C-alpha cells in the first residue's frame, strides 16, 4: 500500500465503501495524488470542512486520522516520517494500562526512535534523552512525554508550514472543493 518513492505519492482514504478518484489525480511533479478507496484499515476520507480546518491550526490537523495520514505522507516526502510514527507510538503507549505491555512498548519505542543505532532515530536534545534514560528504569505511559512534546513542536514549527504550502495539501483541498461543487 505504501509507495517507497516519495515522488510518486498516493494517499488513501476510506470513503463510504466506494472507490472515487478525484477530478485531478496528478501533481505537477508526476506525483499520483489521491485515491479514495474502501478499506477498513485506511483513514476515513476528510471532508472539505476538515481540510479547511487543518489550515487554522496544527492541533486541528493532528486531531483527525485523515489529517495525520495526509501529514504523514507529506513527511515521508521530506524523509522525516519517523517524527509522526514516534508521536503516534507515544499516543498508543498512553492508552495502555497493562504494566508488562507498557514496558514492552516503551522498549520498542526506545529501540525504534530513541536509540542512536536506529535508522528511524528522532532528533532530540541531550536533556530530553537523559530524562528518557532515567524514565526507562521504570517505564510508564509517560516515559516519552518530554520527547513527544519536543517532536510535536518540531513538526508544528518546521514541517507544518511547508505542508500547508505543499502540492499535497493544495491538491487535496482543490479536489474536495471540486467534489462539493459537483454535489
N, C-alpha and C positions, 0 to 999 in steps of 0.2 A: 504494500500500500504506500509506503514512504519512498519517494524518489530520492536517491542519493545525490543527484546532480542539482545543486541549488539554482542553476539557471533554467531548469525545466521543472517548475514547481506546480504541484497540484494540492489544493486544499479541498478536503472532503467534508461535507456536512450531511447529516441525516435530514431528510426533507419529506416528512409525512408519507413514507412508503413509496415514493415515486422518484424516478430519476429525471432531473431537469438540468439542462445546460443553459447557462446564462446567455443573454443576447450577444455578449462579447466574451470569448473564452481564450483570448491570447493577448499577451502583453507585447510591448514593443521589442523586448529582448528575447523573443521566442519562448517566453515562459508560457506554459499551459497553466491557466489560472485557476479555474474553478470547476469542479464537478459536483453537482448536487446529486448524491446517490444515497440509496437507502442501505443502511447497515446499522444494527443496534450498537456497534462498538464505536460509531463516529459521533461527533458533536452534532447537536441539533443545528439546523440552518438558522443563521441570525436573521432577525427582522431588520428592516430599514431603520426603525427607531433605535434598535440596539447598536447598529453600526454607527449611526449618528452620535449616540451617547458615548461611544468609545473616544470620540474626539473631545468630549468635555473633560474627561479625566482618565488617568491611568487606572485608578481604582475601579471605574466602571468597566473598563476593558477586562481587567483581571477578575471581575465578579462573574462573568459569563463563560461557560465552557467554550462557546464558539469564539469568543474574544481571545481566550487563552490559546485556542487552537490556531487561529489566524496569526496571532503574535508569535507563537512558537514556530510556525512555518517561516515567518519573516526572520526570526532569529537564526533559523537553520541557514538561510541565505547569507547571513553575516558570520557564520561559524561560531555562534555563541548560544546555541540551543541548550547547552548544559545549564545555563542560568535558569531557564524555565523548568527544566527537568528537576533541578535541585529544589527550586521553590515548591514545585508540586509534590516532590517526595517529602519535604518538610510538612506540608499541609496534610498529607496522608498519615505521617507519623503522629501528628497532633490528634488525629481521630482515634488512635489506638489506645486501648486500656489494658491489654494483657502484657504484663511485665516482660515475659520472655519474648514476645513478638516485638515489643518496643526495643529491647536490647538487640535483637537480630536486625530489625530495620535500621536502627541507629548505626550498627556496624556496617551494613551495606551502603548507607548514605555516606558514611565516612570513607569507605573504600572507593566508592564511585565518584565522589565530588570534592572531598577534602584532602585526601592523600596526595602527596606530591608525585606519587607514582601513577596516578590515574590520568588517562588521556582526556577525561571529562572534568578535570580539576577546575573549580571555580576560583575566581580571583578574590582573595580575602586578605585583609591586613593582619599583621602579626598578633595584634591584641585579640582579635576575634579567634584566630587559630589557637591561641593559648587558652581562651575560655572553652572552646570546644574540647581541647585535650583534657582539661580538668573535668568537664561535664561527662566525657566518655568513661570516666572511672565508675560512674553510676548513671547510665543513660536514662533519660526520661523523654516525655513527649516534647520537652522544651530544650533539649540538648543543643539544637541548632538555631534557636531563636535569633541570636545576635547576627549570625551569618545569614540567615534568611532575610532579615531586615536590610543588611548591607547589600545583598544581591537584588532585592526588590528595589532599593533606592538606585542602584546602578542601572537596572533596566528602565526605571522611570526617567531618570535624568539623561541617560545616554541613548538607549535603543528606542524608547517610545517616541521621541520627536521624529526620528528617522522613519519609524513605522508609519506615523501619521502622514508623512510626505511620500511614502513609497507607492509604487505602482500596485502593489498587492492591496493596500487599503483603498486607494482611489478606484481601482477597477472593481473591487467588491462593492463599494458604495455606488458606483455607476450602474453596475449590473442590477443591484436591488432597486435602484431608482427607476430603471427602465422597466423592471417587472411590476413595480407599483403603478406606473403609468399605464401599462398594458391591462392591469386588473380593473 
